[in-house]
Amino acid sequence: MSTVVETLMFMSAVIIIAGIGLWWVLRRRRLASTSMHFSKPNQRKLTQQERDAVEKYFRQNDPLSQTPMTHRSNLILQRDKLALTAKSENVYSVTRAITRYGLASDDPNKWRYFLETTEIHLPLFWEQYIAQENHVELIKTQTIPLVISLNGHSLVDHIYDRASVTSAVITTPPQNASIRPEENDHVELLSVRQETKEEYQLTQSSGILEALALSLVMILVFITLIGPASILPWMLALTLLLAAWVGWRIIADTLGRNRKEIHCLRGMPKRWGLFGESKQGDISNISLGVVDLIYPPHWQAYINRELGQKTDIDVYLNSQVVRQGRYLSLHDEVKNFPLQRWGKNLVLTCASIFLLMVMLAYVPLSLPLKLSFAWLQGAQSTQVNSVAALEKTPLRVGDTLKVQGSGMCYVPPRLNAGSSTPFMPFDCSAVYWNEATPLPMPESETIEAADDLLATVHTQLHPNGSGTEQNINPQLATAIEKSGMILLDDFSDIVLKTQALCSNSEDCVRLKNALVNLGNADNWGTLVKRAKSGSLKGMNVLLRPVSAESLNELVNTATTAFYSNETLRAAEALNSPPPGGFLISNDEGKQLVPEKRPPLTLFAYNPLDQWKQLQNLSAMLLHTSFSAQGVITNISIDANGTRHISLHSEPDISTLWRYLGTTVLLIVIIATLLVNVTLLIKRRFNDQLRMEKILSYYNSCFNPTIITQPSRTLD
């Protein structure tokens, strides 16, 4: 799990760095669009005297000190407020031609000035000094660059020279000025407005950056839920920061804080006959007065209809046309044919699929889902001490149950020596609880026959330790003992008890062959007949110590298989409790009985002792006291009518909130995946058809189809 957390944290760091890099690039592009596009200008620092002169000029031209009607046509002062910033410390020196255009107005400040493609603010009293090539010094302001020196005339000299103020405004430019003539095409400024919500959608962010931030928020929430408590504050802080940034972007776009101004003009657009630099063909050489208009490319087939006639045109400050005439309108396009931006849906879909796969692979979701829904529905707590009370209690997943009573520990249905259950053959992490009579102790005739064979062989091979006397002459017994030989004084009993245990011909083959050799018989059947008939009664067999040891090993080997098989069979027989009742289990494997079991497993004993150990365990665990407490995670009924109840330890408040958070995150991820997959398919399809619908709409507007009614004939 720690490896998964480290991997997710590394991926989150990579996504954060990529997001910051993308934001920095977009910010640089945005700033570059408003900066001055001069190639390698000379720079110097702004002096204090120049700063004082600039601030005094700002105060003299403050639009708040003028009447609204006087400066209604003043585009600069209506559009932007000049103010010094930290970037105003640098003074840029360039030599360029100055281009201007004007709007129809009675106000003297009706001109707009440009150096190449950058709009500048030129004081009115310097218009008389404009030449073909102009040496200009300017500074950046809060809005557009301000000219502080033109062809040797400084703003410092003018501000402090009162004589020059009286003749500041000259309405007729000199003949040597590089000023585009106004001609006779007057352009009327109708109003200045903010762009509409639909127009703003065309220039605002596509939402991919916000989608990346939301994806990162979901990843951070997931890391917080599965990670250690030490990283919880940092992950929450970073998550809240990203969520607040996304919320701020959405609110800012909704309130229209970043919307641009649009000038509503009226004039006659004309084609100059020369193509502009935008490489758009005929659509790029149309001007309104001296304003070079920039049209959307898909309007090319329709703008010729309104050339050379009075037309209302709405433009941005960069001359981008947003509306012309009666039909051409970007606002109407977005309103009637909404934008189909599917990039953010693609990002959220990929992030949701990634998170869903990670959660399904590394997080157990069953328990969090059950406990979360039970917690939301209101879980109940129940405590019972009898089977009858539990049968009358309505139970559901998520309830807390505490049970105390006496029952039988569960026995796994398949027992083998390789089992890892420490309580073999009983697993007391589950207990049968019912009112039926407890199962009897395990019994087996085969085990009794094996015990008899082992006992008689052990008695005859070790007579001194058994406490029994041999049926031979004491002097002969002393002589045999001195010779080192071992006497089997009841060989017939060994044969009969071997036959009782190994009744099948395939059982104990090696032991039977050894006894046949010792009894000097032809085969095992003959030897058994002689033993049953009494022919072997009183027959004594002398064995060397090596032969006696071999016989003892053969008997142990033969009985071991019977002990193991009977132990497993008896243990499996214990797994047949009476029908009905309950099987209460702990899904974490915790034991429900007190620690009174032996420390070793059943299979840690040798086969000869397994049966006795099974009997000892059965005496303790067929009817033992138990205590179970926890949250119900599963309820089911098997074919015997036994109700299976699985319990899980009650989670603490921290774990419960993690479970609840995991459930909520899973629901959010699934909902996000379904919604964004649907929107992705729908928007991707509609995006391919949107332009066709727009062109069809314009075709119907400019080329309406006249529906003629059939003429009626008079009878």
Secondary structure, 3 states (H helix, E strand, C coil): CHHHHHHHHHHHHHHHHHHHHHHHHHHHHHHHHHCCCCCCCEEEECCHHHHHHHHHHHHHCCHHHCCCCCCCCCHHHHHCCCCCCHHHHEEEEEEECEEEEECECCCCCCEEEEECCEEEECCHHHHHHCCCCEEEEEECCCCCCEEEEECCEEHHHHHHCHHHHCCCCCCCCCCCCCCCCCCCCCCEEEEEEECCHHHHHHHCCCCHHHHHHHHHHHHHHHHHHHCCHHHHHHHHHHHHHHHHHHHHHHHHHHHCCCCCEEEEEEECEEECCCCCCCCCHHHHCEEECCEECECCHHHCCCHHHHCCCCEEEEECCCCEEEEECCCEEHHHHHHHCCCCCCHHHHHHHHHHHHHHHHHHHHCCCHHHHHHHHHHHHCCCEEEECCHHHHHHCCCCCCCEEEEEEEEEEECCCCCCCCCCCCCCCCEEEEEEECCCCCCCCCCCHHHHHHHHHHHHHHHHHCHHHHCCCCCCCHHHHHHHHHHCCEEECCHHHHHHHHHHHCCCCCCCHHHHHHHHHHCCCCCHHHHHHHHHHCCCCCCCEEECHHHHHHHHHHHHHHHHHHHHHHHHHHHHHHCCCCCCCEEEEECCCCCCCCCCCCCCCHHHCCHHHHHHHHHHHHHHHCCEEEEEEEEEEEEEECCCCCEEEEEECCCCHHHHHHHHHHHHHHHHHHHHHHHHHHHHHHHHHHHHHHHHHHHHHHHHHHCCCCCCCCCCCCC
